[in-house]
């Protein structure tokens, strides 16, 4: 699963890949145990509300476009939220990134 500020891409096991879907925070995203979630990182690393359920893997990746990605694994069934802190770059001509949260139901 790839997760950005307002959209995500998730293909359940055995399903065909789909395009990115909008996420507006109204309902949790349903994912399966064993799913890896790649969340784009801001200046501060995103954090899991329940690390025993949505566990940080310790892996930090860089996409081909240079974006930082932090990975989490859905370790067991339950509910968890990933929280990304907002920040403003030191270059004032660049926009600030607002904080955002994404909730998950894991089964």
RODREN-470595 format. One record per atom (N, C-alpha, C): residue number from 1; atom name; z, x, y. Coordinates in steps of 0.02 Angstrom, whole numbers, plus 50000, padded with zeros to 5 digits. Atoms other than C-alpha are relative to their C-alpha. Example, Ala and Ser with C-alpha at 12.3 -4.5 7.8 and 13.67 -1.06 7.14 Angstrom:
<nodes>
{1 "N" {50000 50045 49941}};
{1 "CA" {50390 50615 49775}};
{1 "C" {50000 50045 50060}};
{2 "N" {49997 49958 49941}};
{2 "CA" {50357 50684 49947}};
{2 "C" {50037 49961 50055}};
</nodes>
This chain:
<nodes>
{1 "N" {50000 50042 49942}};
{1 "CA" {50000 50000 50000}};
{1 "C" {50000 50045 50062}};
{2 "N" {50003 49965 49936}};
{2 "CA" {49956 50062 50174}};
{2 "C" {50024 49951 50053}};
{3 "N" {49968 50043 49952}};
{3 "CA" {50059 49992 50316}};
{3 "C" {49994 50029 50070}};
{4 "N" {50005 49979 49931}};
{4 "CA" {50020 50003 50501}};
{4 "C" {50042 49953 50042}};
{5 "N" {49957 50039 49956}};
{5 "CA" {50102 49924 50653}};
{5 "C" {49990 49924 49994}};
{6 "N" {50014 50072 50001}};
{6 "CA" {50016 49754 50639}};
{6 "C" {49959 49978 49939}};
{7 "N" {50038 50020 50058}};
{7 "CA" {49920 49757 50475}};
{7 "C" {50016 50044 49940}};
{8 "N" {49985 49964 50062}};
{8 "CA" {49928 49814 50295}};
{8 "C" {49944 49988 49950}};
{9 "N" {50046 50006 50055}};
{9 "CA" {49823 49840 50140}};
{9 "C" {50040 50009 49936}};
{10 "N" {49965 49996 50064}};
{10 "CA" {49895 49803 49968}};
{10 "C" {49957 49969 49946}};
{11 "N" {50037 50025 50058}};
{11 "CA" {49806 49784 49802}};
{11 "C" {50048 49998 49941}};
{12 "N" {49956 50004 50058}};
{12 "CA" {49920 49719 49663}};
{12 "C" {49966 50028 49938}};
{13 "N" {50029 49974 50062}};
{13 "CA" {49897 49796 49490}};
{13 "C" {49953 49949 49968}};
{14 "N" {50049 50043 50033}};
{14 "CA" {49743 49725 49405}};
{14 "C" {49957 49958 50046}};
{15 "N" {50038 50040 49952}};
{15 "CA" {49673 49647 49565}};
{15 "C" {49946 50043 50032}};
{16 "N" {50052 49965 49963}};
{16 "CA" {49520 49692 49666}};
{16 "C" {50026 50019 50069}};
{17 "N" {49978 49980 49933}};
{17 "CA" {49549 49789 49828}};
{17 "C" {49977 49949 50052}};
{18 "N" {50017 50045 49945}};
{18 "CA" {49551 49683 49985}};
{18 "C" {50003 50039 50065}};
{19 "N" {49999 49967 49934}};
{19 "CA" {49531 49725 50169}};
{19 "C" {50070 49994 50029}};
{20 "N" {49935 50003 49966}};
{20 "CA" {49676 49747 50289}};
{20 "C" {50015 49928 50020}};
{21 "N" {49977 50066 49980}};
{21 "CA" {49777 49590 50324}};
{21 "C" {50048 50006 50058}};
{22 "N" {49954 49999 49944}};
{22 "CA" {49872 49547 50482}};
{22 "C" {50071 49988 49975}};
{23 "N" {49929 50011 50014}};
{23 "CA" {50061 49557 50475}};
{23 "C" {50033 49982 50066}};
{24 "N" {49968 50021 49938}};
{24 "CA" {50154 49458 50607}};
{24 "C" {50075 49993 49994}};
{25 "N" {49928 50001 50009}};
{25 "CA" {50329 49468 50535}};
{25 "C" {50029 49933 49980}};
{26 "N" {49974 50066 50018}};
{26 "CA" {50342 49284 50488}};
{26 "C" {50028 49996 49930}};
{27 "N" {49978 50003 50070}};
{27 "CA" {50364 49313 50302}};
{27 "C" {49997 50069 49969}};
{28 "N" {50003 49936 50035}};
{28 "CA" {50402 49459 50188}};
{28 "C" {49935 50008 49961}};
{29 "N" {50058 49985 50042}};
{29 "CA" {50260 49544 50096}};
{29 "C" {50025 50008 49929}};
{30 "N" {49981 49995 50070}};
{30 "CA" {50271 49524 49907}};
{30 "C" {49964 50059 49968}};
{31 "N" {50029 49943 50035}};
{31 "CA" {50245 49686 49810}};
{31 "C" {50036 50009 49933}};
{32 "N" {49972 49989 50067}};
{32 "CA" {50279 49746 49633}};
{32 "C" {50041 50064 49998}};
{33 "N" {49962 49938 50013}};
{33 "CA" {50407 49873 49572}};
{33 "C" {49950 50054 49982}};
{34 "N" {50045 49944 50013}};
{34 "CA" {50322 50043 49566}};
{34 "C" {49948 50011 50054}};
{35 "N" {50048 49993 49945}};
{35 "CA" {50217 50013 49722}};
{35 "C" {50022 50055 50047}};
{36 "N" {49987 49950 49948}};
{36 "CA" {50205 50159 49842}};
{36 "C" {49977 49971 50066}};
{37 "N" {50015 50024 49934}};
{37 "CA" {50211 50108 50024}};
{37 "C" {49991 50060 50046}};
{38 "N" {50013 49947 49952}};
{38 "CA" {50131 50227 50150}};
{38 "C" {50004 49969 50069}};
{39 "N" {49989 50029 49934}};
{39 "CA" {50196 50188 50324}};
{39 "C" {49984 50053 50053}};
{40 "N" {50016 49954 49945}};
{40 "CA" {50121 50268 50479}};
{40 "C" {50064 50014 50039}};
{41 "N" {49939 49979 49967}};
{41 "CA" {50259 50365 50565}};
{41 "C" {49989 50011 50074}};
{42 "N" {50001 49982 49929}};
{42 "CA" {50298 50379 50748}};
{42 "C" {50037 50066 50005}};
{43 "N" {49963 49938 49990}};
{43 "CA" {50396 50523 50822}};
{43 "C" {50062 50003 49956}};
{44 "N" {49941 50005 50043}};
{44 "CA" {50545 50463 50721}};
{44 "C" {49979 49970 49933}};
{45 "N" {50018 50024 50067}};
{45 "CA" {50535 50432 50533}};
{45 "C" {50023 49928 49991}};
{46 "N" {49977 50067 50017}};
{46 "CA" {50540 50251 50473}};
{46 "C" {50056 50004 49949}};
{47 "N" {49944 50002 50046}};
{47 "CA" {50694 50201 50374}};
{47 "C" {50001 49935 49961}};
{48 "N" {49993 50059 50042}};
{48 "CA" {50727 50080 50232}};
{48 "C" {50069 49969 50009}};
{49 "N" {49936 50035 49995}};
{49 "CA" {50863 49948 50250}};
{49 "C" {50038 50002 49934}};
{50 "N" {49970 49998 50067}};
{50 "CA" {50896 49963 50062}};
{50 "C" {49968 50057 49960}};
{51 "N" {50032 49943 50033}};
{51 "CA" {50853 50139 50001}};
{51 "C" {50003 49999 49924}};
{52 "N" {49997 50005 50073}};
{52 "CA" {50905 50095 49823}};
{52 "C" {49945 49954 49974}};
{53 "N" {50054 50045 50020}};
{53 "CA" {50767 49962 49821}};
{53 "C" {49932 50026 50023}};
{54 "N" {50061 49971 49972}};
{54 "CA" {50633 50035 49936}};
{54 "C" {50019 50071 50020}};
{55 "N" {49973 49932 49997}};
{55 "CA" {50665 50220 49913}};
{55 "C" {49954 50049 50035}};
{56 "N" {50042 49948 49971}};
{56 "CA" {50602 50360 50026}};
{56 "C" {49983 50052 49947}};
{57 "N" {50020 49950 50051}};
{57 "CA" {50503 50483 49918}};
{57 "C" {50008 50071 50025}};
{58 "N" {49995 49932 49972}};
{58 "CA" {50525 50630 50036}};
{58 "C" {49933 50030 50016}};
{59 "N" {50067 49975 49987}};
{59 "CA" {50337 50649 50049}};
{59 "C" {49977 49979 50069}};
{60 "N" {50029 50013 49935}};
{60 "CA" {50259 50662 50220}};
{60 "C" {49928 50024 49997}};
{61 "N" {50071 49985 50005}};
{61 "CA" {50070 50656 50224}};
{61 "C" {49968 49998 50068}};
{62 "N" {50041 50005 49939}};
{62 "CA" {49940 50679 50358}};
{62 "C" {49933 49972 49979}};
{63 "N" {50065 50031 50015}};
{63 "CA" {49787 50567 50356}};
{63 "C" {49944 50045 50026}};
{64 "N" {50056 49961 49974}};
{64 "CA" {49613 50639 50387}};
{64 "C" {49993 49997 50076}};
{65 "N" {50004 50006 49927}};
{65 "CA" {49628 50576 50567}};
{65 "C" {50060 50031 50035}};
{66 "N" {49944 49964 49971}};
{66 "CA" {49790 50673 50592}};
{66 "C" {50063 49958 50009}};
{67 "N" {49941 50042 49995}};
{67 "CA" {49913 50527 50582}};
{67 "C" {50051 50020 49947}};
{68 "N" {49945 49985 50047}};
{68 "CA" {50083 50559 50500}};
{68 "C" {50016 49937 49961}};
{69 "N" {49984 50056 50045}};
{69 "CA" {50126 50449 50351}};
{69 "C" {50062 50019 49961}};
{70 "N" {49940 49991 50041}};
{70 "CA" {50296 50430 50266}};
{70 "C" {49995 49952 49942}};
{71 "N" {50007 50042 50059}};
{71 "CA" {50301 50362 50088}};
{71 "C" {50067 49976 49973}};
{72 "N" {49942 50031 50033}};
{72 "CA" {50424 50246 50002}};
{72 "C" {49975 49972 49934}};
{73 "N" {50017 50030 50064}};
{73 "CA" {50428 50181 49824}};
{73 "C" {50044 49940 49987}};
{74 "N" {49962 50059 50019}};
{74 "CA" {50479 50007 49770}};
{74 "C" {50032 50015 49932}};
{75 "N" {49966 49975 50059}};
{75 "CA" {50609 50067 49644}};
{75 "C" {50026 49946 49954}};
{76 "N" {49975 50054 50041}};
{76 "CA" {50679 49901 49586}};
{76 "C" {49993 49934 50038}};
{77 "N" {50008 50066 49969}};
{77 "CA" {50673 49714 49620}};
{77 "C" {50053 49988 50053}};
{78 "N" {49954 50017 49947}};
{78 "CA" {50753 49648 49778}};
{78 "C" {49963 49991 50065}};
{79 "N" {50029 50007 49933}};
{79 "CA" {50724 49633 49965}};
{79 "C" {50019 50061 50042}};
{80 "N" {49987 49943 49956}};
{80 "CA" {50710 49774 50092}};
{80 "C" {49954 49995 50060}};
{81 "N" {50039 49997 49939}};
{81 "CA" {50645 49806 50266}};
{81 "C" {49989 50073 50020}};
{82 "N" {50014 49935 49971}};
{82 "CA" {50559 49960 50335}};
{82 "C" {50002 49992 50076}};
{83 "N" {49993 50002 49928}};
{83 "CA" {50605 49995 50516}};
{83 "C" {49972 50064 50030}};
{84 "N" {50030 49942 49965}};
{84 "CA" {50502 50108 50629}};
{84 "C" {50023 49997 50073}};
{85 "N" {49976 49996 49931}};
{85 "CA" {50577 50163 50794}};
{85 "C" {49942 50007 50048}};
{86 "N" {50050 49991 49948}};
{86 "CA" {50476 50154 50953}};
{86 "C" {50009 50068 50034}};
{87 "N" {49995 49938 49962}};
{87 "CA" {50439 50305 51060}};
{87 "C" {49942 50003 50049}};
{88 "N" {50053 49988 49950}};
{88 "CA" {50337 50362 51209}};
{88 "C" {49981 50074 49998}};
{89 "N" {50021 49930 50001}};
{89 "CA" {50233 50521 51200}};
{89 "C" {50014 50035 50066}};
{90 "N" {49986 49962 49938}};
{90 "CA" {50266 50659 51325}};
{90 "C" {49939 50000 50047}};
{91 "N" {50060 50006 49958}};
{91 "CA" {50086 50639 51387}};
{91 "C" {50000 49929 50027}};
{92 "N" {49989 50066 49971}};
{92 "CA" {50110 50494 51507}};
{92 "C" {49938 49956 50000}};
{93 "N" {50060 50041 50002}};
{93 "CA" {49929 50437 51495}};
{93 "C" {49991 49965 49932}};
{94 "N" {50003 50031 50066}};
{94 "CA" {49956 50391 51311}};
{94 "C" {50049 49941 49998}};
{95 "N" {49955 50058 50002}};
{95 "CA" {50033 50221 51271}};
{95 "C" {50062 50012 49957}};
{96 "N" {49940 49998 50041}};
{96 "CA" {50207 50199 51202}};
{96 "C" {49988 49958 49937}};
{97 "N" {50002 50037 50062}};
{97 "CA" {50228 50138 51024}};
{97 "C" {50064 49958 49997}};
{98 "N" {49942 50045 50003}};
{98 "CA" {50342 49986 51009}};
{98 "C" {50033 50003 49931}};
{99 "N" {49967 50001 50066}};
{99 "CA" {50473 49978 50871}};
{99 "C" {49974 49939 49960}};
{100 "N" {50020 50057 50042}};
{100 "CA" {50426 49867 50724}};
{100 "C" {50034 50005 49932}};
{101 "N" {49969 50005 50066}};
{101 "CA" {50496 49809 50557}};
{101 "C" {49954 49959 49955}};
{102 "N" {50038 50036 50051}};
{102 "CA" {50412 49749 50398}};
{102 "C" {50046 49986 49941}};
{103 "N" {49957 50020 50056}};
{103 "CA" {50505 49652 50263}};
{103 "C" {49960 49992 49936}};
{104 "N" {50031 50003 50066}};
{104 "CA" {50467 49655 50077}};
{104 "C" {50043 49961 49951}};
{105 "N" {49969 50027 50061}};
{105 "CA" {50509 49552 49923}};
{105 "C" {49968 50040 49943}};
{106 "N" {50025 49957 50053}};
{106 "CA" {50494 49666 49773}};
{106 "C" {50019 49968 49933}};
{107 "N" {49986 50030 50066}};
{107 "CA" {50476 49597 49596}};
{107 "C" {49965 50039 49946}};
</nodes>
